[in-house]
């Protein structure tokens, strides 16, 4: 039986920027959910951010174009995106998935959305790549959390 309060807690924690899957999935496992359910709830919670983040990046870009130094920087980024458009068009979504999956500081959902915005990737492929990256990341975090919790049980 699924504990609704605990499920909503995992979803809510996973939807909080900077906590996201790294905290939500272990909390789900510690709340008694199987790793598969904890990963699913964590990915659902984290995926709630996807449309908001894409929209936020669009708003930030429009605002930045009104600020002179930011507009110059965006013009250079746009020129680079145009030069590499064939690569972005062909492999951009795979690169975005990998960028979101890598668990290093500066990577993840928000940075991936910013990168997609700078590279002028369309919203739908961006959203799908972000969701795919979240799913793969969720499985990896779940595997690490399950292994780490097993070690603590063993001690």
C-alpha positions in Angstrom: 0.0 0.0 0.0 1.3 3.4 -1.0 1.6 5.9 1.9 0.2 9.0 0.3 1.8 11.5 2.8 5.2 9.9 2.4 4.8 9.8 -1.4 3.9 13.5 -1.5 6.9 14.2 0.7 9.2 12.5 -1.7 7.7 14.3 -4.7 7.8 17.7 -2.9 11.5 17.2 -1.8 12.4 16.2 -5.4 10.7 19.3 -6.8 12.9 21.6 -4.6 15.9 23.1 -6.6 19.2 21.9 -5.3 17.6 19.0 -3.2 16.0 17.3 -6.2 16.7 13.6 -6.8 19.8 13.6 -4.6 17.7 14.0 -1.5 14.2 12.9 -2.6 15.1 9.3 -3.6 17.0 8.5 -0.4 14.2 10.0 1.7 11.8 7.8 -0.3 13.8 4.6 0.4 14.2 5.5 4.1 10.4 6.1 4.2 9.9 2.4 3.3 9.3 2.6 -0.5 11.1 0.2 -2.8 13.9 1.7 -4.8 11.8 1.6 -7.9 8.9 3.4 -6.3 11.2 6.0 -4.7 12.9 6.6 -8.1 9.6 7.0 -9.8 8.3 9.4 -7.2 11.5 11.4 -7.3 11.6 11.7 -11.0 7.9 12.8 -11.0 8.7 15.5 -8.5 11.8 16.7 -10.3 10.0 16.6 -13.7 7.4 19.1 -12.3 10.2 21.7 -12.6 10.8 21.1 -16.4 8.1 23.5 -17.9 8.8 26.1 -15.2 12.5 26.0 -15.8 12.1 26.3 -19.6 9.7 29.2 -19.2 12.0 30.9 -16.7 15.0 30.7 -19.0 12.9 32.2 -21.8 12.0 35.1 -19.5 15.6 35.6 -18.3 16.8 35.6 -21.9 14.3 38.3 -22.8 15.2 40.4 -19.8 19.0 39.9 -20.4 18.5 41.2 -24.0 17.5 44.6 -22.5 20.8 44.9 -20.5 23.6 46.1 -22.7 26.5 43.9 -21.5 24.2 40.8 -21.2 22.9 41.5 -24.7 26.4 41.6 -26.1 27.2 38.3 -24.3 24.0 36.7 -25.7 24.9 37.9 -29.2 28.2 36.1 -28.9 26.5 33.0 -27.6 23.9 33.1 -30.4 26.8 33.4 -33.0 28.4 30.3 -31.5 25.1 28.5 -31.6 24.6 29.4 -35.3 28.2 28.2 -36.1 27.5 24.9 -34.4 23.8 24.6 -35.4 24.3 21.4 -37.4 25.8 19.7 -34.3 23.2 21.0 -32.0 20.4 20.0 -34.4 21.8 16.5 -34.8 23.2 15.7 -31.3 21.9 18.4 -29.0 19.3 16.4 -27.2 21.8 13.6 -26.5 24.3 16.1 -25.2 21.6 17.7 -23.1 20.6 14.3 -21.6 24.2 13.6 -20.7 24.8 17.1 -19.3 21.8 16.6 -17.0 22.8 13.1 -16.0 26.4 13.9 -14.9 26.4 14.5 -11.2 28.8 17.3 -11.0 28.4 20.8 -9.7 27.1 23.1 -12.4 25.3 20.3 -14.3 21.7 19.3 -13.9 18.2 20.5 -14.7 18.7 24.3 -14.4 22.1 24.4 -16.1 20.7 22.1 -18.9 17.8 24.4 -19.5 20.2 27.4 -19.6 22.4 25.6 -22.1 19.5 24.6 -24.3 18.3 28.2 -24.2 21.7 29.5 -25.2 21.9 27.0 -28.0 18.3 27.9 -29.1 17.0 24.4 -28.9 13.3 24.1 -29.4 11.1 23.7 -26.3 9.7 20.3 -27.0 13.1 18.5 -27.6 14.5 20.4 -24.7 11.7 19.2 -22.4 12.0 15.6 -23.7 15.8 15.6 -23.2 15.4 17.0 -19.7 12.8 14.3 -18.8 15.1 11.6 -20.2 18.1 13.0 -18.3 16.0 13.0 -15.1 15.0 9.4 -15.6 18.5 8.2 -16.2 19.8 10.3 -13.3 17.0 9.0 -11.1 18.0 5.4 -11.8 21.7 6.2 -11.0 20.8 8.1 -7.8 18.5 5.2 -6.8 21.3 2.7 -7.4 23.8 4.8 -5.4 21.3 5.4 -2.5 20.4 1.7 -2.4 24.0 0.7 -2.2 24.9 3.3 0.4 22.0 2.4 2.6 22.9 -1.3 2.3 26.4 -0.5 3.5 25.0 1.5 6.5 22.7 -1.5 7.3 25.7 -3.8 7.1 27.7 -1.7 9.6 
